[in-house]
Amino acid sequence: MNAPVELLAIAAHRDDVELTCGGALIKHARKGQRTGIIDLTQGEMGSRGSAALRAEEAARAAAVMGVAVRRNLELPDAGIENTPETRRRLAIMIRELRPRVVIAPALHGRHPDHRVGAQLIRDACFLAGLTKVDSSTAPHRPLKVLHAVAYREDHEKPTFVVDISAEFETKLEAIRCYGSQFDGATQAGEVYPTGASLYDVVRVQSEHYGSLIRCRHGEPFFTTETMRADDLLALEVSTF
């Protein structure tokens, strides 16, 4: 069993985390906090590469990001379902890793695995706190579930954006580990094509989100609950 992590990103496919919240994981790892990733599938339905190759790429990307643990739930790619069994399997893994905060995909998305996976993760996080879900692991319910909403501006406005200016080049290095998926590509997952290379689209989008908080690069997140602020004088980002 792995030691607990503080921040856990869960996504449908190997490379989803790198694209949407890799900068945040790098930022926290550099602070000495344990971070982790759960990939729900092995990516065996991908048009390029293979599950075995993507596993090698994922391991290299995790090392680049300083991730303490990366696990795979081995659900069917392009066939994720939110069922009592899949919720239980994911809940057990969450109980083993015991994260304080979980990052999930956006609640909306064009890939069914992303949409279904987002709700599956929310449900599993709740079930992980129920005593009788599994007799071999102790109950644990994460404090917060965040949704990484990069590339999904057609739905919710981000609740907040994380400044990843210092982490962006390392994030891009992690993304480049997936050469089988992205070399020569112009789109991936929720990243729509613009005619530029995927790596250039990632950079432009990151700069866009950074501009929302007046910095070079940013990653956007959404919470279903209202955020709390106790010190109004400590609020950042100028109105004018």
Secondary structure, DSSP 8 states (H G I E B T S, - for coil): -----SEEEEESSTTHHHHHHHHHHHHHHHTT--EEEEEEE--TT-SSS-HHHHHHHHHHHHHHHT-SEEEEEEE-TT-----HHHHHHHHHHHHHH--SEEEEE-S--SSHHHHHHHHHHHHHHHHTT-GGG-TTS-----SEEEEE-TT-TTS---SEEEE-TTTHHHHHHHHHT-HHHHTT-S-BTTB---SS-HHHHHHHHHHHHHHHTTSS-EEEEE-SS----S-GGG--S---
